[in-house]
Amino acid sequence: IGPVKVGTYVAVQYEGKLQAVRFDFSAGDYETLVEIFKKRYGRPTRKAPTYIKSNHLAIPIKADVMEWIGKRLQISLWSRTSDVAKGTAEIVLKGWTSKEERIESEALKKAAGSL
């Protein structure tokens, strides 16, 4: 994205339509991505610090989270993940989370019924 190299990503499709994308990036590129997203989507809807458990440290570390919530999309940008050298971004169509939960619930019911 722009000058930022993104790493591992996951794209979720349902019924032939893209529903969500998640990718990681170097934590040092967080501010650059924030500026890219601000130019594209405006000021974040929400900005909040949070604390995450690191894979390498015994104490929680601070991570900044910015979210842009629009009519069709929700974008979340995390400055750090449990791997403190990486940040992550998630772009999700609104309504996908509830569809995903419904699909999982139906799959569990079907699996339980076959026991």
VENBELHU-V560011 format. One record per pair of residues at least 4 apart in sequence whose C-alpha atoms are under 6 Angstrom apart, sorted by the first residue. I is the first residue (numbers start at 0). J is the second residue. D is the distance in whole Angstrom. If there is no record, write none. Layout:
I:J:D  I:J:D
//
This chain:
5:23:6  5:24:5  6:23:5  6:24:6  7:22:6  7:23:6  8:21:5  8:22:4  9:20:6  9:21:5  10:19:6  10:20:4  11:17:6  11:18:6  11:19:5  12:16:5  12:17:4  12:18:5  18:91:6  18:92:5  19:90:6  19:91:4  20:89:6  20:90:5  21:88:6  21:89:4  22:87:6  22:88:6  23:86:6  23:87:4  24:85:6  24:86:5  25:85:5  25:86:6  26:78:6  26:79:6  26:84:5  26:85:4  26:86:5  29:78:6  36:40:6  37:41:4  37:42:5  43:66:6  43:67:5  44:66:6  44:67:5  44:68:6  45:65:6  45:66:5  46:64:6  46:65:4  47:64:5  48:62:6  48:63:4  48:64:6  49:61:6  49:62:5  50:59:6  50:60:5  50:61:5  50:62:6  51:59:5  51:60:5  52:59:5  52:81:6  53:81:4  54:81:5  54:82:6  62:78:5  62:79:5  63:77:6  63:78:5  64:76:6  64:77:5  65:75:6  65:76:5  66:74:5  66:75:5  67:73:6  67:74:5  68:73:5  71:92:6  71:93:5  72:91:6  72:92:5  72:93:5  73:90:6  73:91:5  74:89:6  74:90:5  75:88:6  75:89:5  76:88:4  77:86:5  77:87:5  78:86:5  79:83:5  79:85:5  79:86:4  80:85:6  80:86:5  95:99:6
//
